[in-house]
Amino acid sequence: MNFRTSNPLANIPVVTKNLLIVTVISFLAQKGLPALGFNYTNFFALHYWKSTEFYPHQLVTHIFMHSMNDFSHLLFNMFGLYMFGRVLETTMGEKRFLMFYLITGVGAAIVQLISREVQAQMLIPDLSNEAIEYARMNGAEIIRTSMGSAKYLNDPRFVKYLILTNSTMVGASGAIFGILLAFGYLFPNAQLQLLFPPIPIKGKYIAILALVMGIATDLQGNVAHFAHFGGMLTGFILLKIWNTKGNSFRL
C-alpha cells in the first residue's frame, strides 16, 4: 500500500530543514520570551563591536534573528533558504553546506561591523569626547527608548553616530545572499522563472538582481546592504578555495 506524506518538510534536506525550524523557533522566542523578563533579541542580535552589549556569540546568533516589525523579513529569507538551500545542500553535502551558511553569515556580520566603524570614525572629529562617551555608555538604552530626552539629540551628527554604534543587526540575509551567489556560481546557466516580474533568468544573474532590488526598495535606509555584500563576498571566497580541490564541493 502506498502512503503519501502530508509533511511539507519531508522532502527537504536535513540541514536546510533544521535551519528553517531553528529560525522559526527563534522568531517565536523573540515574540514570547520578553514577556518572561528575558530580552532574547537584545542578547542574541548583533551589536556594534565597541558597544557594552556586544558579545562574540552574536556574530553567529544574529543569523537566526529577524525583524519583529516586518514579517516579510523572515518570510523572504526563509523562502530563499528553502528554494536554493536544498539545491546547494544536495550539491555540497550536509556538513559543507552548514559550514557555508554559517561562515557567510559571520562574514556578512564582520563586513557590516567594518562599514559601521568606518562611518563612525568619519563622524568622530565633529563630536566631543563627552558626547562619544555618552553614546558608548548610554546609547543602547537610548535606542531602546526611542531616543527619549537624551542629551545631544539636537546635533544630527551625534544622532547618526548614536544609531551607527548602538543599533543592532538581525537576519539571515547575509547567508541568503551567499547562497544566491553560490547558486549562480555552481549553476550559472540554470533557468529560473521569476514570479515578480514573470520572466526567466539565468542563475548567474539571480544574486546581482536580488542585491539591486534590495537596494532599490530600501527607501528607509535601514537595511544592512554591506552585510548582503559581505555574505556574497565571503561565499565567493569559500567557493574559490573549495574549487581549488578539483571542483569537489563535498566533504
CYANA upper distance limits for C-alpha pairs under 8 A (distance plus 0.5 A):
  5 THR  CA     10 ALA  CA      7.90
  9 LEU  CA     17 LYS  CA      7.08
 12 ILE  CA     16 THR  CA      7.18
 12 ILE  CA     17 LYS  CA      6.21
 12 ILE  CA     82 TYR  CA      8.40
 12 ILE  CA     86 ARG  CA      6.80
 13 PRO  CA     17 LYS  CA      6.51
 13 PRO  CA     86 ARG  CA      6.33
 13 PRO  CA     89 GLU  CA      7.43
 13 PRO  CA     90 THR  CA      7.82
 14 VAL  CA     18 ASN  CA      6.59
 14 VAL  CA     94 GLU  CA      7.98
 15 VAL  CA     19 LEU  CA      6.57
 15 VAL  CA     89 GLU  CA      7.95
 15 VAL  CA     94 GLU  CA      6.57
 15 VAL  CA     97 PHE  CA      8.29
 15 VAL  CA     98 LEU  CA      7.17
 16 THR  CA     20 LEU  CA      6.74
 16 THR  CA     81 LEU  CA      7.56
 16 THR  CA     82 TYR  CA      7.44
 16 THR  CA     85 GLY  CA      6.52
 16 THR  CA     86 ARG  CA      6.46
 16 THR  CA     89 GLU  CA      7.77
 17 LYS  CA     21 ILE  CA      6.77
 18 ASN  CA     22 VAL  CA      6.46
 19 LEU  CA     23 THR  CA      6.52
 20 LEU  CA     24 VAL  CA      6.75
 20 LEU  CA     78 MET  CA      7.01
 20 LEU  CA     81 LEU  CA      8.13
 20 LEU  CA     82 TYR  CA      8.25
 21 ILE  CA     25 ILE  CA      6.65
 22 VAL  CA     26 SER  CA      6.53
 22 VAL  CA     64 PHE  CA      7.85
 23 THR  CA     27 PHE  CA      6.73
 23 THR  CA     64 PHE  CA      5.41
 23 THR  CA     65 MET  CA      7.53
 24 VAL  CA     28 LEU  CA      6.84
 25 ILE  CA     29 ALA  CA      6.70
 26 SER  CA     30 GLN  CA      6.74
 26 SER  CA     64 PHE  CA      6.81
 26 SER  CA     65 MET  CA      6.94
 27 PHE  CA     31 LYS  CA      6.98
 27 PHE  CA     64 PHE  CA      8.18
 27 PHE  CA     65 MET  CA      6.78
 27 PHE  CA     66 HIS  CA      7.06
 28 LEU  CA     32 GLY  CA      6.64
 29 ALA  CA     33 LEU  CA      5.88
 29 ALA  CA     40 TYR  CA      7.57
 30 GLN  CA     34 PRO  CA      7.60
 30 GLN  CA     39 ASN  CA      8.38
 30 GLN  CA     40 TYR  CA      6.25
 30 GLN  CA     41 THR  CA      6.22
 30 GLN  CA     65 MET  CA      8.26
 30 GLN  CA     68 MET  CA      8.15
 31 LYS  CA     68 MET  CA      8.07
 32 GLY  CA     36 LEU  CA      7.95
 33 LEU  CA     37 GLY  CA      7.26
 33 LEU  CA     38 PHE  CA      6.14
 33 LEU  CA     39 ASN  CA      7.31
 33 LEU  CA     40 TYR  CA      6.86
 34 PRO  CA     38 PHE  CA      5.39
 34 PRO  CA     39 ASN  CA      5.53
 34 PRO  CA     40 TYR  CA      7.13
 39 ASN  CA     43 PHE  CA      6.91
 40 TYR  CA     44 PHE  CA      6.77
 41 THR  CA     45 ALA  CA      6.02
 41 THR  CA     65 MET  CA      7.61
 42 ASN  CA    168 THR  CA      8.44
 43 PHE  CA     53 GLU  CA      8.16
 43 PHE  CA     58 GLN  CA      8.25
 44 PHE  CA     57 HIS  CA      7.96
 44 PHE  CA     58 GLN  CA      5.80
 44 PHE  CA     61 THR  CA      5.96
 44 PHE  CA     62 HIS  CA      6.33
 44 PHE  CA     65 MET  CA      7.99
 45 ALA  CA     58 GLN  CA      6.29
 45 ALA  CA     61 THR  CA      7.17
 45 ALA  CA     62 HIS  CA      5.06
 45 ALA  CA     65 MET  CA      7.07
 45 ALA  CA    168 THR  CA      6.54
 45 ALA  CA    169 MET  CA      6.47
 45 ALA  CA    170 VAL  CA      6.00
 46 LEU  CA     54 PHE  CA      7.50
 46 LEU  CA     58 GLN  CA      5.39
 46 LEU  CA     59 LEU  CA      6.72
 46 LEU  CA     61 THR  CA      8.22
 46 LEU  CA     62 HIS  CA      5.95
 46 LEU  CA    109 ALA  CA      8.23
 46 LEU  CA    168 THR  CA      5.79
 46 LEU  CA    169 MET  CA      5.48
 46 LEU  CA    170 VAL  CA      6.94
 47 HIS  CA     51 SER  CA      6.97
 47 HIS  CA     53 GLU  CA      7.07
 47 HIS  CA     54 PHE  CA      5.51
 47 HIS  CA     55 TYR  CA      8.28
 47 HIS  CA     58 GLN  CA      7.93
 47 HIS  CA    165 THR  CA      8.34
 47 HIS  CA    166 ASN  CA      7.06
 47 HIS  CA    167 SER  CA      7.18
 47 HIS  CA    168 THR  CA      5.31
 47 HIS  CA    169 MET  CA      7.18
 48 TYR  CA     54 PHE  CA      6.88
 48 TYR  CA    113 LEU  CA      6.93
 48 TYR  CA    116 ARG  CA      8.25
 48 TYR  CA    164 LEU  CA      8.21
 48 TYR  CA    165 THR  CA      5.80
 48 TYR  CA    166 ASN  CA      6.53
 48 TYR  CA    167 SER  CA      7.83
 48 TYR  CA    168 THR  CA      7.55
 49 TRP  CA     54 PHE  CA      6.18
 49 TRP  CA     55 TYR  CA      8.44
 49 TRP  CA    113 LEU  CA      7.49
 50 LYS  CA     54 PHE  CA      7.44
 50 LYS  CA    136 ARG  CA      8.11
 50 LYS  CA    165 THR  CA      8.05
 51 SER  CA    136 ARG  CA      6.69
 51 SER  CA    137 MET  CA      8.38
 51 SER  CA    140 ALA  CA      8.32
 51 SER  CA    165 THR  CA      7.41
 51 SER  CA    166 ASN  CA      7.12
 52 THR  CA    136 ARG  CA      7.72
 52 THR  CA    137 MET  CA      7.50
 53 GLU  CA    140 ALA  CA      8.18
 54 PHE  CA     58 GLN  CA      7.79
 57 HIS  CA     61 THR  CA      6.68
 58 GLN  CA     62 HIS  CA      5.98
 59 LEU  CA     63 ILE  CA      8.34
 59 LEU  CA    105 GLY  CA      8.36
 59 LEU  CA    106 VAL  CA      5.97
 59 LEU  CA    109 ALA  CA      6.61
 59 LEU  CA    110 ILE  CA      8.16
 60 VAL  CA     64 PHE  CA      8.48
 60 VAL  CA    102 LEU  CA      7.46
 60 VAL  CA    105 GLY  CA      7.46
 60 VAL  CA    106 VAL  CA      6.40
 61 THR  CA     65 MET  CA      7.52
 62 HIS  CA     66 HIS  CA      8.46
 62 HIS  CA    169 MET  CA      7.35
 62 HIS  CA    170 VAL  CA      5.38
 62 HIS  CA    171 GLY  CA      6.53
 62 HIS  CA    172 ALA  CA      8.02
 63 ILE  CA    105 GLY  CA      6.74
 63 ILE  CA    170 VAL  CA      6.85
 63 ILE  CA    171 GLY  CA      5.42
 63 ILE  CA    172 ALA  CA      4.89
 63 ILE  CA    173 SER  CA      8.24
 63 ILE  CA    174 GLY  CA      8.50
 63 ILE  CA    175 ALA  CA      8.10
 64 PHE  CA    170 VAL  CA      8.06
 64 PHE  CA    171 GLY  CA      6.67
 64 PHE  CA    172 ALA  CA      6.75
 65 MET  CA    170 VAL  CA      5.63
 65 MET  CA    171 GLY  CA      5.63
 65 MET  CA    172 ALA  CA      7.89
 66 HIS  CA     73 HIS  CA      7.00
 66 HIS  CA     74 LEU  CA      6.34
 66 HIS  CA    170 VAL  CA      5.75
 66 HIS  CA    171 GLY  CA      5.16
 66 HIS  CA    172 ALA  CA      8.13
 67 SER  CA     71 PHE  CA      7.44
 67 SER  CA     73 HIS  CA      6.81
 67 SER  CA     74 LEU  CA      7.80
 67 SER  CA    170 VAL  CA      7.24
 67 SER  CA    171 GLY  CA      7.77
 70 ASP  CA     74 LEU  CA      8.27
 71 PHE  CA     75 LEU  CA      6.76
 72 SER  CA     76 PHE  CA      6.26
 73 HIS  CA     77 ASN  CA      6.84
 73 HIS  CA    171 GLY  CA      8.11
 74 LEU  CA     78 MET  CA      6.57
 74 LEU  CA    171 GLY  CA      8.06
 75 LEU  CA     79 PHE  CA      6.54
 76 PHE  CA     80 GLY  CA      6.64
 77 ASN  CA     81 LEU  CA      6.74
 77 ASN  CA    171 GLY  CA      8.47
 77 ASN  CA    172 ALA  CA      6.89
 77 ASN  CA    173 SER  CA      6.67
 77 ASN  CA    176 ILE  CA      7.03
 78 MET  CA     82 TYR  CA      6.51
 79 PHE  CA     83 MET  CA      6.53
 80 GLY  CA     84 PHE  CA      6.43
 80 GLY  CA     85 GLY  CA      7.78
 80 GLY  CA    176 ILE  CA      6.96
 81 LEU  CA     85 GLY  CA      5.20
 81 LEU  CA     86 ARG  CA      7.92
 81 LEU  CA    176 ILE  CA      6.89
 81 LEU  CA    179 ILE  CA      8.21
 82 TYR  CA     86 ARG  CA      6.67
 83 MET  CA     87 VAL  CA      7.98
 84 PHE  CA     88 LEU  CA      6.87
 84 PHE  CA    179 ILE  CA      7.29
 84 PHE  CA    180 LEU  CA      7.54
 84 PHE  CA    183 PHE  CA      7.44
 85 GLY  CA     89 GLU  CA      6.46
 85 GLY  CA    179 ILE  CA      7.21
 86 ARG  CA     90 THR  CA      6.73
 87 VAL  CA     91 THR  CA      6.87
 88 LEU  CA     92 MET  CA      6.31
 88 LEU  CA     93 GLY  CA      8.34
 88 LEU  CA     97 PHE  CA      7.29
 88 LEU  CA    179 ILE  CA      8.18
 88 LEU  CA    182 ALA  CA      8.23
 88 LEU  CA    183 PHE  CA      7.41
 89 GLU  CA     93 GLY  CA      5.66
 89 GLU  CA     94 GLU  CA      6.20
 89 GLU  CA     96 ARG  CA      8.36
 89 GLU  CA     97 PHE  CA      5.75
 90 THR  CA     94 GLU  CA      8.02
 91 THR  CA    249 PHE  CA      7.75
 91 THR  CA    250 ARG  CA      7.66
 92 MET  CA     96 ARG  CA      6.29
 92 MET  CA     97 PHE  CA      6.19
 92 MET  CA    249 PHE  CA      5.49
 92 MET  CA    250 ARG  CA      4.97
 92 MET  CA    251 LEU  CA      7.90
 93 GLY  CA     97 PHE  CA      6.52
 93 GLY  CA    249 PHE  CA      8.26
 93 GLY  CA    250 ARG  CA      5.69
 93 GLY  CA    251 LEU  CA      7.08
 94 GLU  CA     98 LEU  CA      6.70
 95 LYS  CA     99 MET  CA      6.71
 95 LYS  CA    251 LEU  CA      7.18
 96 ARG  CA    100 PHE  CA      6.53
 96 ARG  CA    249 PHE  CA      7.91
 96 ARG  CA    250 ARG  CA      6.76
 96 ARG  CA    251 LEU  CA      6.46
 97 PHE  CA    101 TYR  CA      6.65
 98 LEU  CA    102 LEU  CA      6.74
 99 MET  CA    103 ILE  CA      6.36
100 PHE  CA    104 THR  CA      6.45
100 PHE  CA    235 GLY  CA      7.54
100 PHE  CA    238 LEU  CA      8.02
101 TYR  CA    105 GLY  CA      6.74
101 TYR  CA    175 ALA  CA      5.91
101 TYR  CA    176 ILE  CA      8.25
101 TYR  CA    178 GLY  CA      7.96
101 TYR  CA    179 ILE  CA      7.81
102 LEU  CA    106 VAL  CA      6.73
102 LEU  CA    175 ALA  CA      7.44
103 ILE  CA    107 GLY  CA      6.48
103 ILE  CA    175 ALA  CA      8.35
103 ILE  CA    234 THR  CA      7.97
104 THR  CA    108 ALA  CA      6.52
104 THR  CA    174 GLY  CA      7.03
104 THR  CA    175 ALA  CA      5.50
104 THR  CA    178 GLY  CA      6.40
104 THR  CA    230 GLY  CA      8.04
104 THR  CA    231 GLY  CA      5.28
104 THR  CA    232 MET  CA      7.86
104 THR  CA    234 THR  CA      5.86
104 THR  CA    235 GLY  CA      6.15
105 GLY  CA    109 ALA  CA      6.89
105 GLY  CA    172 ALA  CA      7.25
105 GLY  CA    173 SER  CA      8.34
105 GLY  CA    174 GLY  CA      5.67
105 GLY  CA    175 ALA  CA      4.88
105 GLY  CA    178 GLY  CA      8.43
105 GLY  CA    231 GLY  CA      6.54
106 VAL  CA    110 ILE  CA      6.77
106 VAL  CA    231 GLY  CA      8.43
107 GLY  CA    111 VAL  CA      6.75
107 GLY  CA    174 GLY  CA      8.42
107 GLY  CA    227 ALA  CA      8.39
107 GLY  CA    230 GLY  CA      6.27
107 GLY  CA    231 GLY  CA      6.33
107 GLY  CA    234 THR  CA      6.17
108 ALA  CA    112 GLN  CA      6.68
108 ALA  CA    174 GLY  CA      5.58
108 ALA  CA    175 ALA  CA      7.77
108 ALA  CA    226 PHE  CA      7.81
108 ALA  CA    227 ALA  CA      4.72
108 ALA  CA    228 HIS  CA      6.87
108 ALA  CA    229 PHE  CA      7.59
108 ALA  CA    230 GLY  CA      4.59
108 ALA  CA    231 GLY  CA      4.89
108 ALA  CA    232 MET  CA      8.42
108 ALA  CA    234 THR  CA      7.86
109 ALA  CA    113 LEU  CA      6.64
109 ALA  CA    174 GLY  CA      8.10
109 ALA  CA    227 ALA  CA      6.38
109 ALA  CA    230 GLY  CA      7.90
110 ILE  CA    114 ILE  CA      6.67
110 ILE  CA    227 ALA  CA      8.36
110 ILE  CA    230 GLY  CA      8.12
111 VAL  CA    115 SER  CA      6.70
111 VAL  CA    226 PHE  CA      6.79
111 VAL  CA    227 ALA  CA      6.48
111 VAL  CA    230 GLY  CA      5.78
112 GLN  CA    116 ARG  CA      6.77
112 GLN  CA    224 ALA  CA      7.38
112 GLN  CA    225 HIS  CA      8.48
112 GLN  CA    226 PHE  CA      5.71
112 GLN  CA    227 ALA  CA      5.41
112 GLN  CA    230 GLY  CA      7.73
113 LEU  CA    117 GLU  CA      6.64
114 ILE  CA    118 VAL  CA      6.72
115 SER  CA    119 GLN  CA      6.78
115 SER  CA    226 PHE  CA      7.42
116 ARG  CA    120 ALA  CA      6.46
116 ARG  CA    164 LEU  CA      6.47
116 ARG  CA    165 THR  CA      7.66
117 GLU  CA    121 GLN  CA      6.54
117 GLU  CA    165 THR  CA      8.44
118 VAL  CA    122 MET  CA      6.92
119 GLN  CA    123 LEU  CA      7.21
119 GLN  CA    164 LEU  CA      8.21
120 ALA  CA    124 ILE  CA      6.87
120 ALA  CA    161 TYR  CA      6.34
120 ALA  CA    164 LEU  CA      7.13
120 ALA  CA    165 THR  CA      7.70
121 GLN  CA    125 PRO  CA      8.18
123 LEU  CA    127 LEU  CA      7.37
123 LEU  CA    157 ARG  CA      7.27
123 LEU  CA    161 TYR  CA      7.17
124 ILE  CA    128 SER  CA      8.26
124 ILE  CA    132 ILE  CA      8.08
126 ASP  CA    157 ARG  CA      7.98
127 LEU  CA    131 ALA  CA      6.85
127 LEU  CA    132 ILE  CA      7.22
127 LEU  CA    157 ARG  CA      8.10
127 LEU  CA    158 PHE  CA      7.41
128 SER  CA    132 ILE  CA      6.89
129 ASN  CA    133 GLU  CA      6.68
130 GLU  CA    134 TYR  CA      6.51
131 ALA  CA    135 ALA  CA      6.67
131 ALA  CA    152 TYR  CA      7.61
131 ALA  CA    158 PHE  CA      7.94
132 ILE  CA    136 ARG  CA      6.76
133 GLU  CA    137 MET  CA      6.64
134 TYR  CA    138 ASN  CA      6.29
134 TYR  CA    139 GLY  CA      7.66
135 ALA  CA    139 GLY  CA      4.99
135 ALA  CA    161 TYR  CA      8.49
135 ALA  CA    162 LEU  CA      6.29
135 ALA  CA    165 THR  CA      8.44
135 ALA  CA    166 ASN  CA      8.49
136 ARG  CA    165 THR  CA      8.15
136 ARG  CA    166 ASN  CA      8.37
138 ASN  CA    142 ILE  CA      6.68
139 GLY  CA    143 ILE  CA      6.67
139 GLY  CA    162 LEU  CA      6.63
139 GLY  CA    165 THR  CA      8.21
139 GLY  CA    166 ASN  CA      6.12
140 ALA  CA    144 ARG  CA      6.79
140 ALA  CA    166 ASN  CA      5.75
140 ALA  CA    167 SER  CA      7.70
141 GLU  CA    145 THR  CA      6.72
142 ILE  CA    146 SER  CA      6.77
142 ILE  CA    147 MET  CA      5.31
142 ILE  CA    148 GLY  CA      7.29
142 ILE  CA    150 ALA  CA      7.34
143 ILE  CA    147 MET  CA      6.01
143 ILE  CA    163 ILE  CA      7.95
143 ILE  CA    166 ASN  CA      7.52
143 ILE  CA    167 SER  CA      7.39
147 MET  CA    153 LEU  CA      8.41
149 SER  CA    153 LEU  CA      8.44
152 TYR  CA    158 PHE  CA      7.05
152 TYR  CA    159 VAL  CA      8.26
153 LEU  CA    158 PHE  CA      7.25
153 LEU  CA    159 VAL  CA      6.47
155 ASP  CA    159 VAL  CA      6.97
156 PRO  CA    160 LYS  CA      6.65
157 ARG  CA    161 TYR  CA      6.69
158 PHE  CA    162 LEU  CA      6.40
159 VAL  CA    163 ILE  CA      6.69
160 LYS  CA    164 LEU  CA      6.62
161 TYR  CA    165 THR  CA      6.62
162 LEU  CA    166 ASN  CA      6.40
162 LEU  CA    167 SER  CA      8.40
163 ILE  CA    167 SER  CA      5.78
169 MET  CA    224 ALA  CA      7.97
172 ALA  CA    176 ILE  CA      6.57
173 SER  CA    177 PHE  CA      6.52
173 SER  CA    227 ALA  CA      8.14
173 SER  CA    228 HIS  CA      6.81
173 SER  CA    231 GLY  CA      8.46
174 GLY  CA    178 GLY  CA      6.79
174 GLY  CA    227 ALA  CA      5.86
174 GLY  CA    228 HIS  CA      5.11
174 GLY  CA    229 PHE  CA      7.92
174 GLY  CA    230 GLY  CA      7.22
174 GLY  CA    231 GLY  CA      4.85
174 GLY  CA    232 MET  CA      7.77
175 ALA  CA    179 ILE  CA      6.76
175 ALA  CA    228 HIS  CA      8.46
175 ALA  CA    231 GLY  CA      6.03
175 ALA  CA    232 MET  CA      8.44
176 ILE  CA    180 LEU  CA      6.75
176 ILE  CA    231 GLY  CA      8.10
177 PHE  CA    181 LEU  CA      6.63
177 PHE  CA    207 ALA  CA      7.13
177 PHE  CA    211 LEU  CA      8.46
177 PHE  CA    228 HIS  CA      6.37
177 PHE  CA    229 PHE  CA      8.17
177 PHE  CA    231 GLY  CA      6.27
177 PHE  CA    232 MET  CA      6.06
178 GLY  CA    182 ALA  CA      6.66
178 GLY  CA    228 HIS  CA      8.40
178 GLY  CA    231 GLY  CA      5.23
178 GLY  CA    232 MET  CA      4.85
178 GLY  CA    233 LEU  CA      8.00
178 GLY  CA    234 THR  CA      7.63
178 GLY  CA    235 GLY  CA      5.41
178 GLY  CA    236 PHE  CA      8.13
179 ILE  CA    183 PHE  CA      6.61
179 ILE  CA    232 MET  CA      8.34
179 ILE  CA    235 GLY  CA      7.90
180 LEU  CA    184 GLY  CA      6.80
180 LEU  CA    206 ILE  CA      7.23
180 LEU  CA    207 ALA  CA      5.57
180 LEU  CA    232 MET  CA      8.37
181 LEU  CA    185 TYR  CA      6.59
181 LEU  CA    204 LYS  CA      8.23
181 LEU  CA    206 ILE  CA      8.30
181 LEU  CA    207 ALA  CA      5.87
181 LEU  CA    232 MET  CA      6.27
181 LEU  CA    235 GLY  CA      7.33
181 LEU  CA    236 PHE  CA      7.53
182 ALA  CA    186 LEU  CA      6.49
182 ALA  CA    235 GLY  CA      7.09
182 ALA  CA    236 PHE  CA      7.61
182 ALA  CA    239 LEU  CA      7.85
183 PHE  CA    187 PHE  CA      6.11
183 PHE  CA    188 PRO  CA      7.88
183 PHE  CA    203 GLY  CA      6.96
183 PHE  CA    204 LYS  CA      8.03
184 GLY  CA    188 PRO  CA      5.22
184 GLY  CA    189 ASN  CA      8.47
184 GLY  CA    202 LYS  CA      8.36
184 GLY  CA    203 GLY  CA      4.87
184 GLY  CA    204 LYS  CA      4.38
184 GLY  CA    205 TYR  CA      7.25
184 GLY  CA    206 ILE  CA      7.15
184 GLY  CA    207 ALA  CA      7.47
185 TYR  CA    203 GLY  CA      8.27
185 TYR  CA    204 LYS  CA      6.78
187 PHE  CA    203 GLY  CA      6.40
187 PHE  CA    204 LYS  CA      7.60
188 PRO  CA    202 LYS  CA      6.84
188 PRO  CA    203 GLY  CA      5.19
188 PRO  CA    204 LYS  CA      4.76
188 PRO  CA    205 TYR  CA      8.34
189 ASN  CA    202 LYS  CA      5.74
189 ASN  CA    203 GLY  CA      6.24
189 ASN  CA    204 LYS  CA      7.19
190 ALA  CA    202 LYS  CA      5.91
190 ALA  CA    203 GLY  CA      5.70
191 GLN  CA    200 PRO  CA      6.73
191 GLN  CA    201 ILE  CA      6.13
191 GLN  CA    202 LYS  CA      5.20
191 GLN  CA    203 GLY  CA      6.84
192 LEU  CA    200 PRO  CA      5.88
192 LEU  CA    201 ILE  CA      5.73
192 LEU  CA    202 LYS  CA      6.57
192 LEU  CA    203 GLY  CA      7.25
193 GLN  CA    198 PRO  CA      7.16
193 GLN  CA    199 ILE  CA      6.29
193 GLN  CA    200 PRO  CA      4.85
193 GLN  CA    201 ILE  CA      6.90
194 LEU  CA    198 PRO  CA      5.52
194 LEU  CA    199 ILE  CA      5.98
194 LEU  CA    200 PRO  CA      6.54
194 LEU  CA    201 ILE  CA      7.72
195 LEU  CA    199 ILE  CA      7.84
201 ILE  CA    205 TYR  CA      7.35
201 ILE  CA    206 ILE  CA      7.53
202 LYS  CA    206 ILE  CA      7.29
203 GLY  CA    207 ALA  CA      8.40
205 TYR  CA    209 LEU  CA      6.61
206 ILE  CA    210 ALA  CA      6.63
207 ALA  CA    211 LEU  CA      6.68
208 ILE  CA    212 VAL  CA      6.69
209 LEU  CA    213 MET  CA      6.53
210 ALA  CA    214 GLY  CA      6.48
211 LEU  CA    215 ILE  CA      6.82
211 LEU  CA    228 HIS  CA      7.85
212 VAL  CA    216 ALA  CA      6.60
213 MET  CA    217 THR  CA      6.58
214 GLY  CA    218 ASP  CA      6.76
215 ILE  CA    225 HIS  CA      7.68
218 ASP  CA    222 ASN  CA      7.62
218 ASP  CA    223 VAL  CA      7.15
224 ALA  CA    228 HIS  CA      7.19
225 HIS  CA    229 PHE  CA      6.83
226 PHE  CA    230 GLY  CA      6.39
227 ALA  CA    231 GLY  CA      6.56
228 HIS  CA    232 MET  CA      6.93
229 PHE  CA    233 LEU  CA      6.53
230 GLY  CA    234 THR  CA      6.46
231 GLY  CA    235 GLY  CA      6.53
232 MET  CA    236 PHE  CA      6.59
233 LEU  CA    237 ILE  CA      6.78
234 THR  CA    238 LEU  CA      6.69
235 GLY  CA    239 LEU  CA      6.65
236 PHE  CA    240 LYS  CA      6.66
237 ILE  CA    241 ILE  CA      6.71
238 LEU  CA    242 TRP  CA      6.64
239 LEU  CA    243 ASN  CA      6.28
239 LEU  CA    249 PHE  CA      8.38
240 LYS  CA    244 THR  CA      7.01
241 ILE  CA    245 LYS  CA      8.21
242 TRP  CA    247 ASN  CA      7.72
242 TRP  CA    248 SER  CA      7.52
242 TRP  CA    249 PHE  CA      6.53
243 ASN  CA    247 ASN  CA      5.09
243 ASN  CA    248 SER  CA      6.91
243 ASN  CA    249 PHE  CA      7.38
